[in-house]
Amino acid sequence: MGGFPMMGGRVMGGFPMIGGRVIGGFPMTGGSVMGGFPMIGGRVIGGFPMTGGSVMGGFPMIGGRVIGGFPITGGSVMGGFPMIGGRVIGGFPMTGGSVMGGFPMIGGRVIGGFPMTGGSVMGGFPMIGGSVMGGFPITGGNVMGGFPMTGGRVIGGFPIIGGNVMGGFPMTGGRVMGGFPMIGGTVMGGFPMMGGRVMGGFPMIGGSVMGGFPMIGPSLGAGTGVVGVGQ
């Protein structure tokens, strides 16, 4: 029948059957079809074939449940995460912990948007045994003017360890004059000098400038045709 040789059987729905039947497009021997699934000693709930279980929220379950869209076996779901022996707070699955500020925490806390275990958050930085000043995390130091310091300070925008800043330059045991950092020297005419001077726009150490050229040693006046001769 229907293109199949049969001995003591029949054809239903395009399947040869011996002592069975076809339901919903499936050949069945001692079973049934529900929701498009062949079943032998089971059932179909929510679109899933089940043998000794159930379907909740679109998930097949055997000895469990579905909460928040996740299958759960011996647990629960809060906020959209499956949990086994835990919970979900703030959108994170937690096992023996909690969620604060959007971070999962186990034995810690969240302050200012950072997960912390035995620390704190100041100014947007996680800190463990430190502080934040001027927008930088500091451990055992401080910040002045926007730089992190370890055992130092910042003045005028530069980090200093055991020194200071004058005129915009970091100094360790020195100073800044006229925009140049100086260690045991001075600045004249815009040039840093150590034991010298500036004449006519040139830095000089033990010399002079005549006619626009730096001279070290004997000098010649401008206009002689000889410039910068040193002995």
C-alpha positions in Angstrom: 0.0 0.0 0.0 1.3 3.4 -0.8 4.4 2.0 -2.5 5.4 -0.2 0.4 5.3 -4.0 0.6 3.2 -5.0 3.6 2.7 -8.4 5.4 0.0 -8.1 7.9 0.4 -4.4 8.3 -0.7 -1.1 6.8 0.6 2.3 5.8 -0.6 5.6 7.3 0.8 9.0 6.5 3.5 7.6 4.3 5.0 5.2 6.9 4.8 1.4 6.8 3.4 0.2 10.1 3.4 -3.2 11.8 1.2 -3.1 14.8 1.4 0.7 15.2 0.1 3.9 13.9 1.0 7.4 12.7 0.0 10.5 14.5 1.0 14.0 13.6 3.4 12.8 10.9 5.4 10.3 13.1 5.2 6.5 13.0 4.3 5.3 16.5 4.6 1.9 18.1 2.9 1.9 21.5 3.1 5.7 21.9 1.5 9.0 20.7 2.4 12.3 19.2 1.6 15.6 20.9 2.6 19.0 19.6 4.6 17.5 16.8 6.8 15.2 18.9 6.5 11.4 19.1 6.0 10.3 22.7 6.5 7.0 24.4 5.3 7.2 28.0 5.6 11.0 28.1 4.0 14.2 27.1 4.6 17.5 25.4 4.2 20.8 27.2 5.2 24.2 25.9 6.6 22.7 22.7 9.0 20.3 24.3 8.7 16.5 24.6 8.9 15.5 28.2 9.5 12.2 29.9 8.7 12.5 33.6 9.1 16.3 33.6 7.4 19.5 32.7 7.9 22.7 30.7 7.8 26.2 32.2 8.6 29.4 30.4 9.6 27.6 27.3 12.2 25.3 28.9 11.9 21.5 29.4 12.3 20.7 33.1 13.1 17.5 34.9 12.8 18.0 38.6 13.3 21.8 38.4 11.6 25.0 37.4 12.0 28.1 35.2 12.0 31.6 36.7 12.9 34.7 34.7 13.5 32.8 31.5 16.1 30.3 32.7 15.8 26.6 33.5 16.6 25.9 37.2 17.6 22.7 38.9 17.6 23.0 42.6 18.0 26.8 42.4 16.2 29.9 41.4 16.5 32.8 39.1 16.3 36.5 39.9 17.0 39.2 37.4 17.5 36.9 34.5 20.3 34.6 35.5 20.0 30.8 36.3 21.2 30.0 39.8 22.1 26.7 41.5 22.0 27.3 45.2 22.3 31.0 44.8 20.5 34.1 43.7 20.6 37.0 41.3 20.6 40.6 42.5 21.0 43.6 40.2 21.4 41.4 37.1 24.3 39.2 38.3 24.2 35.5 39.4 25.5 35.2 42.9 26.5 32.2 45.0 26.9 33.2 48.6 27.3 36.9 47.7 25.5 40.0 46.7 25.5 42.7 44.1 25.9 46.4 44.8 26.2 49.1 42.2 26.1 46.7 39.3 29.0 44.4 40.4 28.8 40.9 41.8 30.4 40.8 45.2 31.6 37.8 47.3 32.5 39.1 50.7 33.0 42.7 49.6 31.1 45.8 48.6 30.8 48.3 45.8 31.3 52.0 46.3 31.4 54.6 43.6 30.9 52.0 40.9 33.9 49.7 41.7 33.8 46.3 43.3 35.8 46.3 46.5 37.1 43.5 48.7 38.4 45.1 51.8 38.8 48.6 50.4 36.8 51.7 49.3 36.3 54.0 46.4 37.0 57.7 46.5 36.7 60.1 43.6 35.9 57.2 41.2 39.0 55.1 41.9 39.0 51.8 43.8 41.3 52.1 46.8 42.9 49.5 49.1 44.6 51.3 51.9 44.9 54.6 50.0 43.1 57.7 49.0 42.3 59.8 46.0 43.1 63.5 45.7 42.8 65.6 42.6 41.4 62.7 40.6 44.2 60.2 41.0 44.4 57.1 43.2 47.1 57.4 45.9 48.7 54.6 47.9 50.8 56.0 50.8 51.0 59.5 49.2 48.8 62.3 48.0 47.9 64.3 44.9 48.1 68.0 44.4 47.3 69.4 41.0 46.3 66.2 39.3 49.2 63.8 39.6 49.3 60.6 41.6 52.1 60.6 44.2 53.8 57.9 46.2 55.4 59.5 49.2 55.6 62.9 47.4 53.4 65.8 46.3 52.4 67.7 43.2 52.7 71.5 42.9 51.9 73.4 39.7 50.9 70.3 37.8 54.1 68.2 38.2 54.6 65.2 40.4 57.5 65.8 42.9 59.2 63.3 45.2 61.2 65.2 47.7 61.3 68.4 45.7 59.1 71.2 44.4 57.9 72.9 41.2 58.5 76.5 40.3 57.4 78.0 37.0 56.0 74.8 35.7 59.0 72.5 36.0 59.5 69.7 38.5 62.5 70.3 40.7 64.5 68.1 43.1 66.6 70.3 45.3 66.6 73.1 42.7 64.6 76.0 41.3 63.1 77.5 38.1 63.8 81.0 36.9 62.6 82.4 33.7 60.9 79.2 32.6 64.0 76.9 32.9 64.7 74.3 35.6 67.9 75.2 37.5 70.0 73.1 39.9 72.5 75.5 41.5 72.3 78.0 38.7 70.4 81.0 37.3 68.6 82.0 34.1 69.3 85.2 32.3 67.8 86.3 29.0 65.9 83.1 28.7 68.8 80.6 29.0 69.6 78.4 31.9 73.0 79.2 33.3 75.4 77.4 35.7 78.1 79.8 36.7 77.7 81.9 33.6 75.7 84.7 32.0 73.8 85.6 28.9 74.7 88.5 26.7 73.1 89.4 23.4 70.8 86.3 23.5 73.5 83.6 23.9 74.3 81.6 27.0 77.8 82.2 28.2 80.1 80.3 30.5 83.1 82.5 31.2 82.8 84.4 28.0 81.0 87.3 26.3 79.0 88.2 23.2 80.0 90.9 20.7 78.2 91.5 17.5 75.7 88.7 18.1 78.1 85.8 18.4 79.0 83.9 21.6 82.7 84.2 22.5 84.8 82.1 24.8 88.2 83.6 25.4 89.5 86.8 23.6 86.8 88.7 21.8 86.9 90.8 18.6 84.6 93.7 18.0 81.9 93.5 15.4 82.8 94.6 12.0 86.4 93.5 12.0 85.7 90.6 9.6 86.9 88.1 12.2 84.2 86.5 14.3 84.3 84.1 17.2 88.1 83.4 17.2 89.0 81.6 20.4 92.5 80.8 21.7 
